[in-house]
Amino acid sequence: MKALVYTDTQKMEYQNFGEPTLVNGESIVKVSASGICGSDMHAYHGKDERRIPPLILGHEISGTIQEGLNKGKKVVLNPLITCGICEYCKSEREHLCKDRLLLGMNKPIERQGGFAELVSVPNKNIYELPEKLNMDKAPIAEPTAVALHAVEIGEMSLKKKLNNSRVLVIGGGAIGLLSALILEKIKNCGEIFLSEPNKNRAKACSASLKSKCIKPDDPLLLENSFDMVIDSVGLEITRQTAIKLVKPGGTIVHIGLSQPSGVFDFRKTTLQEITFIGTYCYTNKDFEKTLKLLAEGKLGDLSWIEYRELSKGAEAFKQIHDGSCSAPKIILIP
């Protein structure tokens, strides 16, 4: 089969790759579409010890079952593979399973990803494509579930209702934009700002939001002025921005994985009782809820997604890397 393979730092090659073989409890899916995630970019930059080249990346996937149960069915994949028997899996917090794996990752166990014509996935991770959800848009379900989980875990920590809250979303990538869309269209949040330094990406986000899309240095971003800040970037500078702008007693929801450490104002965090929440992935229920929201068109027409041929995926990675791509999400089509 053909696949886009991560072969070295900042190097992706479209090449022939061995097809997956059918194993018990799994099915082989013919990939229709697969989205480029921020974590794929971390690997591309050589900064993810869980993804070592050579490897097929990609975990935001839709397709059709080619071999296995329900052959011919159109599906969306939940790429987070968990043990099903630990305390977290049994308490519906599967995303915290200590043995969790992800498609497109080879540490601690190899699972090839979806930037290919075929991918093998456990049957329990396969969801039927909702009738009203377009196959090519369906890979957005995975980052939407991440955003939904982040918004709702932040919402639970607040001492006031979201419809009376001011929220800042840092970062206009897919998860940042989706977080803002969920706050605006599902949660009826009182006031939302999205900050994004790339003017072309900010313009793309603004076209899908009623909320304000501004630069990180905009004078509207006042110190101690937001009830909740969602950091979808995860850099030292964005964490510093979050703690500066959040109100006393407010909440910071940290989704981004860009930079693992750095200077942070723990004094304000302590003296002003700031709640800092790290969040990763989503639960199965989050994923199911997300598919329903997308099928019902609750988050808009998703026209901000860009599509590229899988064979030209290396160019897409390069454009995301150098900032010349304005789209919050690129989806590759085999």
Secondary structure, 3 states (H helix, E strand, C coil): CEEEEEEECCEEEEEECCCCCCCCCEEEEEEEEEECCHHHHHHHCCCCCCCCCCEECCCEEEEEEEECCCCCCEEEECCEECCCCCHHHHCCCHHHCCCCEECCECCCCCECCCCECEEEEEHHHEEECCCCCCCCCHHHHHHHHHHHHHHHHHHHHCCCCHHHCEEEEECCCHHHHHHHHHHHHHCCCCEEEEECCCHHHHHHHHCCCCCEEECCCCCCCCCCCEEEEEECCCCHHHHHHHHHHEEEEEEEEECCCCCCCCCCCHHHHHHCCCEEEECCCCCHHHHHHHHHHHHCCCCCCCCCEEEEEHHHHHHHHHHHHHCCCCCCEEEEEC
